[in-house]
Amino acid sequence: MAPLAGAFFAYNANFTWGSFNYYFAAGFSFLLFAAWIATARKRGPAVLAGFALGISALYLCHLVGLFLLAVNDRLFRGGADLAGRDFALKTLFRRALPVVLVFLPAAVAFLFFKPAGGQGGNLPSISSIHSATASRRRLSSISTIRPIF
């Protein structure tokens, strides 16, 4: 019953302003995290490539979902690291390598593939859109002047 009541608040204008991406990315990050835990014993190159694709898709959904997955993984792995009490640099590197490999494509996309908007980009800024709209309004008000007689 509670999800039905929550639908009145979740599916409104705010939902279409970008919250949809966030909701989907949050759920998708938990799904990827559960799959990461479930495949802990059988992670081969094909499984790691699948996770790299999934994490890249998660990056394209919403950056917060990617951050949520990274924090969940770090907390989960940090607990395992503390329980194992093996803090040798070689062991920590061996444990971190699969995580770094699956997050690498998303990190490359974040660092090197920037959108065309903003300073120096191809998309117009808000101020230029506002000034163009104001100019059109001035022109339309001039063209609608009619003689009195």
HUMO-V722374 format. One line per field, one symbol per residue. ss: DSSP state (H for helix, E for strand, L for the rest). phi: phi as a letter, one per 30 degrees, with the letter a starting at -180 (. if undefined). burial: # if it has 16 or more other C-alpha atoms within 10 Angstrom, else .. A space follows every 50 residues. Layout:
ss: ???
phi: ???
burial: ???
//
This chain:
ss: LHHHHHHHHHLLHHHHHHHHHHHHHHHHHHHHHHHHHHLLLLLLHHHHHH HHHHHHHHHHHLHHHHHHHHHHHHHHHHHHHHHHLLLLHHHHHHHHHHHH HHHHHHHHHHHHLLLLLLLLLLLLLHHHHHHHHHHHHHHHHHHLLLLLL
phi: .dddddddcdcbdddddkdeddedddddddddddddddcddbccdddddd dddddddddddadddddddddeddddddddddddhccdedddddddeddd dddddddddddcccdddidicddddddddddddddddddddddcdcddd
burial: .........#........#####.##.##..##..#...........#.. ######.#########.###..#...#...#................##. .##.##...........................................
//
